[in-house]
Amino acid sequence: MSKLWGGRFEGNTDEFAEGFQSSIGFDSRMYREDIMGSIAHAHMLGAQGIIPQEDADKIAEGLRSILGDIDAGKVEFSVHDEDIHMNIERLLTERIGDTGKKLHTGRSRNDQVATDFRLYMKRMVDETTERLTVLCGTLVDIAEENTGTIMTAYTHLQKAQPTTLGHYMMAYFEMFYRDIQRFLDCRKRTDVLPLGAGALCATTYPIDREMVAGELHMSGITRNSLDSVSDRDFALEYLAAASICMMHLSRLCEEIILFSTNEYGTLRLSDAYSTGSSIMPQKKNPDMAELIRGKTGRVYGDLTALLTVMKGLPLAYNKDMQEDKESAFDAADTLKACLRVMDGMLKTAEWKKDKLRAGAGLGFTNATDAADYFVKNGMAFRDAHAVVGRLVLYCEQQGKALDELTLEEVRQFAPEAEKDIFDAISLETCVHTRNVPGGPAPEMVREHIRQAKRLLGEL
C-alpha cells in the first residue's frame, strides 16, 4: 500500500521502523477531534471557493459517515497509515473517491495534529474540572455536617491546636478549587486554533481561519504559524496543573491512611474502598488511597517526560513531538480516575467523632489559649509563653492535661490565675473564639461554606 506522502520515495519503509514511528496505537482516541476539524476545514474550503462547494459537501458527508462507523466499532485502523489523520484521510478517499484527496488542500499534518491535540486537551480540561467540581462539592457537604466536630490540627505531625472537621475539609476545598482555577486558566490558552499555519509558514490559499475557529467553538486563532505547529505549552500546562492536583490528592491520601490506622483510629474507610490481606485475616488496607499516592509519581513523570522532549527542539515541528500525546493522555486518564476514587472514598468514609474530640484533648492543644488567657489579663506574651511552657512540663511530669490541673497547681506558676482559666482553655472555647475570617469557629466555617457554594455555582 502506497503512502499518502510517498511520491518522492522509491523504497519502502522498514517493517519494524514503520511500527516504531506509527502513533495510531495511541492517537486513535482523537478520531472525533480529527473528523470535526476536517469537516470544519472542508466547509471553509467550499465557502472560500478553494474547492467546489459540492466537493466540500461530499467530503463533510463522507467524514460524518466515518465518524458514525468508528463510534459503532466498525472501523479497524491500520499501522501502515501511521496515525489517526492519515487513517481517516485514506478511509475518506476509499469511500468517496478522488474528491477525498482535496480535503488536505491548504493544510499540513503539522497544523492538523496541533488542532486535534488542542481540541482533545480542551475536552480533557473540561472533564477534569467537572470531576474536581464534584469532589469540591463532596468536601463542602462533609464540612457542612461537621462545623462543630472538634478534632486535632497538626504541625510537624505533632498535635498543635484544636480545630473542626469542617475547617479541615474546607482547607482541602481551597486546594482543589485552586486546581480548578489552574485548569480553567490553561483552557484559555488551549482554546485557540492553529489550523491554517500549514507545515510551518502558513499557506497561499485564501483560507478563513476565523470561520474554522467559529465552527469548532474555539475562542480565537494563533498569531504565528511557526509557533502554532511547534507549541505544546498547552499540554505542559495541563500536565503541570495535573501534577499539582495529584500532589493535593496525595496529601489527603496520606492523612486518610494515617487516620485509618489503629493508632489514630479516627476514620473508618468503607469496604468498597479497602482491601484485605492474603495471609493476615484481620487486615483492612487503605489500598485506594495508597494507589492514588503512588500514581502521583506517575503524573509527575508525565510532566517531566514532555518537558524533556521539548527542551531542545528548534523551530518548527520535529518528530520528537509525537511523544507529547502519550504523556498527556496518561496524565489525564490517571488524574480523572483518581478524582473519581477519592470522591467515592470520602463519601463513604465514617469519621469517629468521639475519638476525634478525645484526641484533641490530648497533647496540650489548648496551650496557646492558656498563654492568650494570661496575655488578656495583662502579661506580656513572651512571659505568658514561658509560664505555660513550665505548666506543660509540670503536666508531663504529673501525667495530667492542662484542664486536669487544680487552680492551686496553676498558681504555682502563675499566681494571678483565676478559676475562669479553665473556661478559657476548654476545647469549645479554643475553637469558638477563633472567629476571624478563615478561622475554625463554626460561624466562620459556615461563611466559608457559603462562599464555596457560590464559587462552585459560578463555574
N, C-alpha and C positions, 0 to 999 in steps of 0.2 A: 504494500500500500504506500503510495507516494505521500510525502509530507506536504502540507499546505504551504510551507516555506521552502520547498526543496528544489526550486528552479535552478539555482546555481550550483547544486551538488551533483556529482557523478556517482559517488559511492554511498553505501547505506551506513547508518549509524550502527556501531557495535551493539549487539543484542543486550549485553549486560549494561553498557553505558546508557542505552535507551531507557531501561528501567531505572537506572541510577538518577537520571535527570528528570524523570517524569514526576509530576506533582498531583496527578489525578487521584491518587490514593487518599489525599487529604483535602485538596481544594474543591473536590466534587460537592462538598457541603455548601459551596457558594453558587450552586446552579441557579437558584431563584434570582439572586442578585445579578448574575451574569445575563440571564434572559431578560429581566426587566430593563437592565441597562441597554441591552441590544435593541429591544423594542423601542425605547425612547430615542436611541440613535437613528433607527430606521425611520421613525416618524419625522425626525428633524431632517434627514436626508431628503425625504419626499417633500416636506414643506419648503425646503430651500431650493428645490429643483435640481439637486445634485444627482439624484436618480429619479426616474419616473415615479409618480405617485402610486400607480398600480403595482409597481415593483415593491415599493415601501410597504404597501398594504399586504401584499403577498408574503413578504418577509415576516411582518408582525404576526400574521395569521399562522405561519409555519412555526414561529417561535412559541406561540401560545399552545399549539398542539404538542410541541416537545415538552413544555412545562407540565401539561396535563399528564403526559405519559410518564415523565420522571416521578411526579407525585404518586402515580399509580403503581410505581415499581416495575414499569415495563421496559426501562432503558438500562442497558449494560454499557458502561463506559470502557474505553479502550486505552491501554497504556501507550499504544502506538501514537495516539494523538496528544500525548504529553500531559495536557491539563484540561480543565473544565471548559475553557474558552474554545480551544481547538476541537474538542469533542462535540460541543454544541454546534459550532460552525459546520463541521462535516455532516452531522445529522440533518441540519437545515438544508444543505446542498443536496443531500440524498433525497430529501422529501420534496423540495420544490424546484430542483434543477439548478441551472446556471444562475438563475436570479439570486440564489442564496450567496453566490460569490460576490455580489455587490454590497453585502452588509458591511464588509470591512473597509469600505471607502471612507477616507478621512479619519481613520483611527489606527492605532497600533495596539498590539497586545500590552504594551507598557502602560498606556493610559487606561486601557480596558481593565487590566489587573488592578491598577490603583483604584479605579472606580468601584469594582466589585468588592474589593477589600474594605474600602471606606463604608460602603453600604452595609456590608456584613458586620463590621465593628460597631456601626451605629446601632444596629439591631442588638448586638451584644450589650452595649451600654444600656439600652432600654430594658432588656431582660434582667440585667444585673441590678439596676436601680429599682426595678419592680420587686425583686427578691429582697433587697435591702429595706425597701419601704415596709414590706410585710414584717420583717424582723424588728424594725424600729417600732412598729405598732404593737408587737408582742411585748417588747420591753416596756412600753408605756402602760400596757394593760397590767403587767405584773407590778409595776411601780404604783399604779393607782390603787391596787389592792393592798399595798404594804407601806403606805406613808407613815404608819405608826409602828411598824415591825422593827424593833431595835436589834441591831447587830454590831459587830466589831468592824471598825475601819483600821486598816493596817498601813504602816510604813516599814520598809525593810523586812516585811513579812512578820513583824512584831506588832502586838496589839498597841494601838495608838489612841484612838478616841472612839466613843460610840457614835453610830450613825443609824440610818434606817435602810432596810432592804429597798425601799422606794428610791432613796437617794442614790444608792449603789447602782440600781438598774438604770437610772437616768444618766449616770456617768457613761455607761456603755451606749445609751441612746446618742449622746453627744458624739462619741467616736464614730458610730455608724452613720449618723446624719452628716458628719463631715465627709465621710466616704461618698455619700450620695452627691454632695456638692462637687466633689472632685470629678466624679464620673460625668455629671451634667456639664461641668466646665470642659472636660475632654470632648464631650459630644459636639460642642460648638465648633471646635477645630477639626473634628472628623467630618462634619456635615457640609463639606464643600466639594464641588465637582472637579476632578482632574481631566475628565474626558474632553478631548479637544487639544490636549498637549501633544498628541501624536507619540512618536517614539521618544522625542525629546525637544523638538523645535517646532511644534505645532503643525499646521497643515496649510496648503494653498487653497483648499476648498472653502467656499463662503459658509462655513458652519455657523450655527446659532447655539452657542454653549448655554446661554441663559434658558433657552427653550428646553433643553435636555435636563438642566438642573431643576426646572419647574416641574417637569413631568415626573422626575424621581423624588420630588419633595425634599430637595436639598436647598439649603439656605443661600447658597451663592456658588461662585466658581473660583478656582485657584487663580493666582495672579502671575505665575511664572511657569512656563512649560518645563524648564529644566528641573525645577523644584517639584513640580507636580508629579513627575514619574519616579522621582528618587526619594521623596519624603515618606518616612514611616514614623514620624513623630507621633501621629495619632495612635498608632499601635503601641508605641513605647509609653505614651501617657496612660493608655488603658492598663498596660502591664504594671506601671508604677502605682496607679490607683488600686489595682487589684492586690499588689504586694502589701500596701499599707492596710488595706481592708483585711487581708489574711492575717496580718500581724495583730490587728484588733481581735479577730476571731480566736487567734492562738492565745492571746492574753486571757480572754474569757474562758477558753477551754482549760487553761492551766488552773484557774480558780475553781471551775466546776470539778476538775479532777481532785484538787485538794479538799474542797468542801465535802465531797462524797466519800472521803476516806473515813475509816473508823475513828481516827484521831480527831478529826473535825466533827464529822457526823451531823453536819448542818443541812445537807442536801441529799435527797434520795432520787436517783435517776429512774425513769420508767424502764421496765423490762424491754420496751420497744427500742430503746437506745442504749442497751447494755448487752454484754455477752458473758459467757461463763468460761470456766477452765476445763481442759480435758482431763486434768488429774485431781484438782482441788475442788471438791463439790460445793464448798461454801462461797466460792468466788462470784462476785458480780462486778465485772470490769467496765470502766468508762471508755470502751474502745472507740466509740464515735468521736468523743472529744479528743482522744489521743490521735486518731486519724486526721482530724482537722488540723491539730497542732503539727503533725508530721507533714501534711500536704502544704503547709505554709512554705517550707523549704523548696518544694517543687515549683510553686509560683515564683518565688524569688529567683529560682534557676531559669525560668522562662524569661524573666526580665533581663537577667544577666546575659543570657544567650543572644537575645536580639540586640542589646546594647553592643555586644562584642561583634556581631555580624556587621553592624552599621558603622562602627567606629573609624574604619579606614577607607570607606568607599568614596572614590572620586565621582563627580557628576558625570553622567546622569545615572541611568539604570544600569545595574550589574546583576548577573545571575545569582550572586550571593543572596540577593533579596528574596529569592524563592524560599529561603529559610525563615522568613518572617511569620508565615501563617501557622505553622505547627506550634510555635511558642504561644502565639496569641490565642489560637483555638484551645490549646490545652489549659491555659490560664483561665479562660472564660468558662470552660466546662467545669474545671475544678472549683472555681470560686462559686459558681451558681449552685453546684451540688453541696458545697459546704454551708452556704447560707440556708439552703433548704433543710439540711440536717440540724443545724443549730436552732432554727426556728422550732422544729418539732421537738427537739430535746428540751428547750426551755418551756414550751407549752405544757409538756407532760411531767416536768420535774416537780418534786414535792420539797418545799422548804420547811425545815424543822424549826418553827418559830420559837418554841420554848427554849430549844438549845441555842438558837442564835442569841436570844436575850441573855441566857445564863452565861454564855461565853463572853458577852460584852461586859459583864460584871467582874470578870477576872482580868488580871494583868494591868490593873490601875489605869484603865482607860479614862477615869474621871480625874486624874492627877492635874491636868491642865485647868480644869474647872475649880479644883481646890486652890490652885495658885491664883486664879482670877478672883476667887472669893476674897482672899487677903488683899489683893490689889484694890478691889472695890471698897475695902474698908481702910484704905489709906497707906498700905505697904507698897514700896517700890517693887516693880515686877521681878527684878533680879533677886531681891531679898525673898520675895514670895516663892520664887523658883527654888531657891536653896532650902527654904523651910520645908516645902513639900517633898523635895528630894530626900531630906532626912526622915520625913514621915514615911516615905515609901520604903526606905532602907529598914526602918523600925518594923514596918508591917511584914516585910520579908523575913525578918528575924523571928517575928512572933507568929508567922503563918496566918496573917489576917489580911483582909481587904481594907481599904481606907474607910469605907462606910461601916465596917465592923468595929472600929475603934470607939472607945468611950471619949466623952468630951475631955475628961481629965487626961487621958493619954495624948490627945491632940494638943492640949495646953502645955504639955511638957516641952513642946517645940514652938508653940505659938500661943502665948498667954492671952492674947487678945481674941482668940477664937470664941465664938458663941455657938449655941445649940443649932442655930439656923445653917451652920456649915453643912449639916447632913442633908438638908433640903437642897442646898446649892450643888451638892455632888451626886444627887440621885441621877440615874441614867435618863429618866424622863426630862429632868431639868437640863441636863447636859445637851440633850437633843433639841428640846423646845426653845431654849434660849439662844440657839444659834439660828436666829431668824433673819439673817441678812440674805439678800438675793444670792442664790446659788448654794445656800446652806441647807442642812438636813432637817430643819424644823418642818413639821408637816405642812404648814401653810405655804412655806417656800417651795417645797417639793410639788404641792398641788398647783402652784402658779407655774412652775417649770413644766408640769404635765400639760397645762392649758396651752402654753406656748408651743410645746412639741406637737400637740394635736393640730394647732393652727399651721405650723410649718409643714407637717405631712399633708394636710389638706390642700396646701398651695402647690404641691408637686404635680 
